[in-house]
Amino acid sequence: MPEVSWEGKNIVIMNEVTITPPYKADNVKGQSDSKAFIHVRKMVEKHLKDIQSSAISTTNSNNGDSVAQHNNNISVSSNNSSNTTPH
């Protein structure tokens, strides 16, 4: 957006909407029935949703890798134990 600026820690959009820390949808300030306010609030909500989805998929992906690695270690351990012969 070309008309975005910072005023201290606040983000000001088109001199109509302000987003204050911690930059969540509830922190969007302005005339609540204006197009700018509605649009900015939706953008903030979508951004936060995308971040949550990304964090969840990263966590699930990492857990899947751990499970695969764990299963691989089990099969290696199983193979090693069957290859040993008593002396």
Secondary structure in CASP SS format (residue, H / E / C, confidence):
PFRMAT SS
TARGET T0000
AUTHOR 0000-0000-0000
METHOD secondary structure of the structure
MODEL  1
M C 1.00
P C 1.00
E C 1.00
V E 1.00
S E 1.00
W E 1.00
E E 1.00
G C 1.00
K C 1.00
N E 1.00
I E 1.00
V E 1.00
I E 1.00
M C 1.00
N C 1.00
E C 1.00
V E 1.00
T E 1.00
I E 1.00
T C 1.00
P C 1.00
P C 1.00
Y C 1.00
K C 1.00
A H 1.00
D H 1.00
N H 1.00
V E 1.00
K E 1.00
G C 1.00
Q C 1.00
S C 1.00
D C 1.00
S C 1.00
K H 1.00
A H 1.00
F H 1.00
I H 1.00
H H 1.00
V H 1.00
R H 1.00
K H 1.00
M H 1.00
V H 1.00
E H 1.00
K H 1.00
H H 1.00
L H 1.00
K H 1.00
D H 1.00
I H 1.00
Q H 1.00
S H 1.00
S H 1.00
A H 1.00
I H 1.00
S H 1.00
T H 1.00
T H 1.00
N H 1.00
S H 1.00
N H 1.00
N H 1.00
G H 1.00
D H 1.00
S H 1.00
V H 1.00
A H 1.00
Q H 1.00
H H 1.00
N H 1.00
N H 1.00
N H 1.00
I H 1.00
S H 1.00
V H 1.00
S H 1.00
S H 1.00
N H 1.00
N H 1.00
S H 1.00
S H 1.00
N H 1.00
T C 1.00
T C 1.00
P C 1.00
H C 1.00
END
